[in-house]
Amino acid sequence: MAVVWLVVRVALGLQWLSSGWGKITNPAWMDTGEALQGFWERAVAMPEQGRPLISFDWYRSFIQGLLDSGSYTWFAKLIAIGEVLVGVALIIGLFVGIAAFFGAFMNWNFVMAGTASSNGLLLVVAVLLILAWKIAGYYGADYFLLPRLGTPWQPVFLHRRDASASAQHTRAG
């Protein structure tokens, strides 16, 4: 099963890396943020007929606030670099659950902003990777890192302290 998750993880990672690299090499994303500004302007626009791209008023207000404050200049860089980092982490199997979470979070935001592309499917795949994080990272950096770093419910540093405390207790007794 780990091989299946390896293929899924690397395929999703390549999608993120490709998307992020396209943004990093585009001055409209990295220099001015104009690409994101245009996307946000289209997303918050209210058409005279039909449905708006953003269905939820609270999310439209959030994006409008970011747009009005000029946040697209730094937010575009954050998105581009975040996409590359998520892609690289998924490809090499580094903190798969965390990388998949941030990928899912970006996909959720893209879907909320009205993009009707592959973001919905990629969101589902990312959630599945979050659920299968341990086996999904078996063939990757997680195989080597997680035993040394531990997990949130079983941190290594606590076990080391417990082991040294019980060693001292047995010497004293």
N, C-alpha and C positions, 0 to 999 in steps of 0.2 A: 504494500500500500504506500510505502514511503516513496517509491519510484513515481507513482501517479501524482502524489503531492509535489514532488520535485518538478515534474513537467508543468503542472498547473502554476506553481510558484514562479518558475523561471519565465513562463509565458507571460504572466501578469507583470513580472518585473521588467521584461523587455518592452511591454506596452508603456509602462511608466517612464522608463529610461528614454525611449524614443520620443514620447510626448514632451518630457522635460528638456531633452537636448534640443529639440526644435525651438523651444521657448528661449533657452539659454543663448542660442546662437542668433536670436532675432532681437535687434535693437529696440523694436517696438515693445518688447517685454522687459528687457534688461536695462535699457537706458532711460526710456521715458514712461513706460507703463501704458502707452497709448492703446496697445492691443487689449489689455484688460479694461481700460476705460471704455473703449468701444463696446466690449462685451457687456459690461455693466449697464451702459446707457441703453442698449437694446433690451436687456433683461428687465429693467425697471419701467420701460415705456408702456404706457397704457394705450392699446389700440382702440380705434373708434368702434370697430366691429370685431367680434371674436373674443377669444380668451387671451389674457396677458400671459407672458412666458412664466412669470412667477405667480403661483396661485395663492400664496400666503402673504397677507398684508404685512405681518411682522417681519418676514424675511425681505420683502421689498423695501421696507423702511430701513432695515439693517444695511442692505446694499446701497440704498440711496444715501444713507449717512456716510458710508465709506467713500462713495463717489463725491459727495459734496465736500468732504474733508481733504480730497486729493490723495487718499490713501492708496490709490492704484499705483502710484510711483514706487512705493516700497512693497506693496502687496504682490505685485506682478513678479518681482524678484523672489519673494518668499514662495510663491506657487511654483515657479520654474525650478528653483533649487530643491524644494520639497519633493517635487516629482522625480527628479534625478536621484535624490537620496533614497526615496522609497524604492525606486527601481533597482538601484545597486544593492540595497539591503536584501530585497527579495531574491535577486539573482544569486548572490553569494550565500544566502540563507542566514543572514545576520539579524538576530532579534525579529524573527519572522512574524510573531504575533503583534509586536509593536509596529513594525513596518506596515503590516496589513491593516492595522487599526488606522494609522494616519492616511493610508491610501483610501480606505473606506470612508474616512471623514472627508477627504477631498472629493471623492465621487459623490457623496451625499450632498455636499454643497453645490457641486456642478448640476446635479439633478434638481435640487431646490431652485437653482437659478434658471431652470427651464431648458437645459440642453437635452435634446432627445436623441442622443447618439448612443454609444456603447456604454455610457456611464452606469446605467442601471444594471447591466450584466456584470460589469467590472466590480460594482458594489457588492453584488451577491457572491462573486468569487472571492473577494477580499474578506467578507464575513465568514465564508467557509474556511479560508486560511486562518482566520483568527481562532475559529473553533478547533482546527486541526493543527495548531501552531507547533506542538511538540513533535509530531510525526512529520509535519511539513518541513521542519528544519533539520530533520535527521541527517540528510545528505547536504550538509552545509556547515557554516561557521557555528551554528547553534550546537552542533554535536560536540564541539570542543569547548565552547564558552559556557554553556548552561551548567555542566557539572562543576565548573570552577566558580561561577558567579551565583549559582542557585536560582531559585524561583521566588516569586513574592510570598508564597506560602511555605517555602522551605529554604530560607536564605542560608548560604554556606557559612557566613560569618557567625551566625548563631550556633551552628553545629560545632564550629571550631572552638568557640568559647565554652560550650557545654562539654565538649570532649576534654578540654584542658581543666575545667572545673572538676569533672568526675575523676580525672587522673590525679589531681591534687587531693581529692577526697579519699581515694583509695590509698594513697601514700600516707595520709595522716591517720588512717584507721588501722 
